[in-house]
Amino acid sequence: MIMYIHSQKFVPKGAQGGSVKLLNRLRNEYIHFTPRVWVLELAGLPKMAEDCLEVAEFLAWESHNIFWKEDELCERLKRAFEAAHTALLPLKKQRRNG
């Protein structure tokens, strides 16, 4: 989305493209609910979440498509990203040790 002269295009790195597709597929299956048993392999979900967070951070800070008029909202989002990354740390450690 090149909206402005300084806008940057997102180019997926590593598995980011696949992670976004996986998240979208899971989301679609969830919101278009049909009765069934859900079985999710948790092994790949922390990496998917981490990849999707990185995409969202690019969009928020590096794409230059968002102008933060209120510093408080910008700081609030930074704290939310930090909290999300912190919440993923134990899962990442478990994945490495498991």
Secondary structure, 3 states (H helix, E strand, C coil): CCCCCCCCCCCCCCCHHHHHHHHHHHHHHHHCCCCCCCCCCHHHHHHHHHHHHHHHHHHHHHCCCCCCCCHHHHHHHHHHHHHHHHHHHHHHHHHHHC
